[in-house]
Amino acid sequence: MSNDVRVNWAGNLTYSAGAVARPSTPQELSELVAGADRVKALGSRHSFCDVADTTGTHVLLDAYDDGRPAVAVDPGSGVASLRAGLLYGQAGAALLDQGRALRTMASLPHISLAGAVATATHGSGDTNGCLARDVVGVEIVTADGGTRTFRRGDADFPGAVVALGALGVVTRVEMATDPAFEVSQDVVVDLPWEALLGDLDAVTGAAYSVSAFTLWGEDTVSQVWLKSRAGDAAHSYGADAAGVSRWSAREVLLDLGARDAPGPMHPLAGEDPAASTVQGGVAGPAHERLPHFRAEHKPSTGAELQSEYLVPRERAADAIEAMRGLGAAVRPLLFASEIRTVAGDDLWLSPFDGDTLALHFTWKPHADAVRAVLHDLEDALLPLGARPHWGKIFVASPRDVAAMFPRFADFAALADRLDPHGKFRGGYVTEILSA
Ligand SMILES: Cc1cc2nc3c(=O)[nH]c(=O)nc-3n(C[C@H](O)[C@H](O)[C@H](O)COP(=O)(O)OP(=O)(O)OC[C@H]3O[C@@H](n4cnc5c(N)ncnc54)[C@H](O)[C@@H]3O)c2cc1C
């Protein structure tokens, strides 16, 4: 884990940027972008691949102030206008002060809004989309230094949200929010694989957000994290005709053969559970329970690599069986692997075009060995329709990845139109837009 802005958070990648700029006003940002040959926004540096790279100037928005409130909620619609450089945890806390909440969050609150949205970052939940799905508007400083706002309903909006930083520097995101709600979290252990495979819907539908952890080689699923939304009767088994839930998510999982966790858990064996969000069924604000890791602690382990594949839900059982078959190959390289679900959206570069099973891998930092095993993993998962996570490590060719997105040509045309000289290209964005 690194705090140096010249390398990514995990320290596996040194950026090619020749300079780092921290514009503090719209005029400074506009002049910087208009005058640059190569320039690219950098978020909180949590991507593992070179999707954020540039050979020019990296733009950080941590000192940026556009003179408007950092977080402003429209009381009628509940839509929040948020500074794009805010971290998810900061946004969640500020929204709570205004009686609102984000609907979903990733495993960590440490990532920036714009960076997470740009790569279709997601949490979990059968009815929760990726973080970008709740975006209803984006304000972007484009190549000429001008500002464009794309709102839902505009023809190009679905191309402008998950955009890999290729269209410009996003300065504001407008997001749909819910009235503030509480979430309680329970962790159960040792769920038999037969129970998960026998009724996947019962497990993933047991709570508002469900995550299962495994190393693939074990007899049981080692941990299941259940995040239950207060007042939400739509999830868990025994909802009666009036929609009132008779069983808690924890009871559903215990009935399927899991056991209560012996105490607070961390998803990675050997890491301190003090870094994990509160467990044991204690309700708290949504933004302090939906992530796995607390904002004031280090997430995950730090010296690691990550990959993730997003599989159409109808192929979920095949994908899980395929991964169990690869257990012996992947297990020695894994810190943890996580199974989540994500609902679909209509964004052109989102890998979630329908209900999706997400298979995540936190690898030990052995880059060559990980890339070697990724070939086997992709041989098994890509034929099932899996797509890689834009911010993580994968080995499929840019041409093959582009072909996985039916609207990719529309996205490339939008990028050409907004950035005719390619100043926002670099690293993986150059590769995929040249595929
Ligand atoms: C410990 C850990 C846990 C993680 N957990 C999850 C998880 O639960 N779910 C998940 O889906 N992913 C997860 N990730 C991956 C992470 O969410 C993504 O890589 C995300 O993109 C990181 O956001 P960031 O702000 O660090 O963006 P960066 O990595 O800095 O940049 C990513 C992309 O966003 C663009 N970008 C950043 N800011 C702007 C801006 N202002 N305007 C335009 N473009 C911009 C960059 O140019 C780049 O293309 C995890 C990563 C780590 C390290």
PDBQT file of the ligand as one rigid body, heavy atoms in Angstrom, charges set to zero:
ROOT
HETATM    1  C1  LIG A 501      -8.520  -2.728  -1.466  1.00  0.00    +0.000 C 
HETATM    2  C2  LIG A 501      -9.373  -2.549  -2.677  1.00  0.00    +0.000 A 
HETATM    3  C3  LIG A 501     -10.693  -2.976  -2.653  1.00  0.00    +0.000 A 
HETATM    4  C4  LIG A 501     -11.499  -2.825  -3.784  1.00  0.00    +0.000 A 
HETATM    5  N1  LIG A 501     -12.809  -3.230  -3.709  1.00  0.00    +0.000 NA
HETATM    6  C5  LIG A 501     -13.595  -3.108  -4.791  1.00  0.00    +0.000 A 
HETATM    7  C6  LIG A 501     -14.956  -3.498  -4.738  1.00  0.00    +0.000 A 
HETATM    8  O1  LIG A 501     -15.486  -3.866  -3.684  1.00  0.00    +0.000 OA
HETATM    9  N2  LIG A 501     -15.683  -3.443  -5.872  1.00  0.00    +0.000 N 
HETATM   10  C7  LIG A 501     -15.148  -3.017  -7.059  1.00  0.00    +0.000 A 
HETATM   11  O2  LIG A 501     -15.852  -3.015  -8.062  1.00  0.00    +0.000 OA
HETATM   12  N3  LIG A 501     -13.872  -2.575  -7.121  1.00  0.00    +0.000 NA
HETATM   13  C8  LIG A 501     -13.099  -2.615  -6.019  1.00  0.00    +0.000 A 
HETATM   14  N4  LIG A 501     -11.800  -2.168  -6.079  1.00  0.00    +0.000 N 
HETATM   15  C9  LIG A 501     -11.346  -1.532  -7.327  1.00  0.00    +0.000 C 
HETATM   16  C10 LIG A 501     -11.594  -0.019  -7.288  1.00  0.00    +0.000 C 
HETATM   17  O3  LIG A 501     -12.862   0.280  -6.804  1.00  0.00    +0.000 OA
HETATM   18  C11 LIG A 501     -11.509   0.573  -8.699  1.00  0.00    +0.000 C 
HETATM   19  O4  LIG A 501     -10.231   0.337  -9.193  1.00  0.00    +0.000 OA
HETATM   20  C12 LIG A 501     -11.809   2.088  -8.731  1.00  0.00    +0.000 C 
HETATM   21  O5  LIG A 501     -11.706   2.547 -10.047  1.00  0.00    +0.000 OA
HETATM   22  C13 LIG A 501     -10.893   2.874  -7.842  1.00  0.00    +0.000 C 
HETATM   23  O6  LIG A 501     -11.272   4.227  -7.817  1.00  0.00    +0.000 OA
HETATM   24  P1  LIG A 501     -10.118   5.321  -7.733  1.00  0.00    +0.000 P 
HETATM   25  O7  LIG A 501     -10.726   6.603  -7.298  1.00  0.00    +0.000 OA
HETATM   26  O8  LIG A 501      -8.970   4.812  -6.977  1.00  0.00    +0.000 OA
HETATM   27  O9  LIG A 501      -9.745   5.447  -9.291  1.00  0.00    +0.000 OA
HETATM   28  P2  LIG A 501      -8.291   5.387  -9.988  1.00  0.00    +0.000 P 
HETATM   29  O10 LIG A 501      -7.751   4.031  -9.873  1.00  0.00    +0.000 OA
HETATM   30  O11 LIG A 501      -7.455   6.515  -9.512  1.00  0.00    +0.000 OA
HETATM   31  O12 LIG A 501      -8.737   5.660 -11.508  1.00  0.00    +0.000 OA
HETATM   32  C14 LIG A 501      -9.589   4.741 -12.149  1.00  0.00    +0.000 C 
HETATM   33  C15 LIG A 501     -10.147   5.367 -13.427  1.00  0.00    +0.000 C 
HETATM   34  O13 LIG A 501     -10.982   6.469 -13.081  1.00  0.00    +0.000 OA
HETATM   35  C16 LIG A 501     -10.597   7.604 -13.826  1.00  0.00    +0.000 C 
HETATM   36  N5  LIG A 501     -10.867   8.788 -13.023  1.00  0.00    +0.000 N 
HETATM   37  C17 LIG A 501     -10.523   9.017 -11.742  1.00  0.00    +0.000 A 
HETATM   38  N6  LIG A 501     -10.947  10.236 -11.368  1.00  0.00    +0.000 NA
HETATM   39  C18 LIG A 501     -11.551  10.789 -12.456  1.00  0.00    +0.000 A 
HETATM   40  C19 LIG A 501     -12.163  12.045 -12.726  1.00  0.00    +0.000 A 
HETATM   41  N7  LIG A 501     -12.253  13.002 -11.804  1.00  0.00    +0.000 N 
HETATM   42  N8  LIG A 501     -12.641  12.261 -13.958  1.00  0.00    +0.000 NA
HETATM   43  C20 LIG A 501     -12.576  11.316 -14.921  1.00  0.00    +0.000 A 
HETATM   44  N9  LIG A 501     -12.008  10.112 -14.722  1.00  0.00    +0.000 NA
HETATM   45  C21 LIG A 501     -11.510   9.856 -13.501  1.00  0.00    +0.000 A 
HETATM   46  C22 LIG A 501      -9.107   7.417 -14.087  1.00  0.00    +0.000 C 
HETATM   47  O14 LIG A 501      -8.665   8.200 -15.170  1.00  0.00    +0.000 OA
HETATM   48  C23 LIG A 501      -9.071   5.916 -14.366  1.00  0.00    +0.000 C 
HETATM   49  O15 LIG A 501      -9.434   5.663 -15.691  1.00  0.00    +0.000 OA
HETATM   50  C24 LIG A 501     -10.974  -2.262  -4.977  1.00  0.00    +0.000 A 
HETATM   51  C25 LIG A 501      -9.642  -1.815  -4.994  1.00  0.00    +0.000 A 
HETATM   52  C26 LIG A 501      -8.861  -1.947  -3.851  1.00  0.00    +0.000 A 
HETATM   53  C27 LIG A 501      -7.456  -1.440  -3.885  1.00  0.00    +0.000 C 
ENDROOT
TORSDOF 0
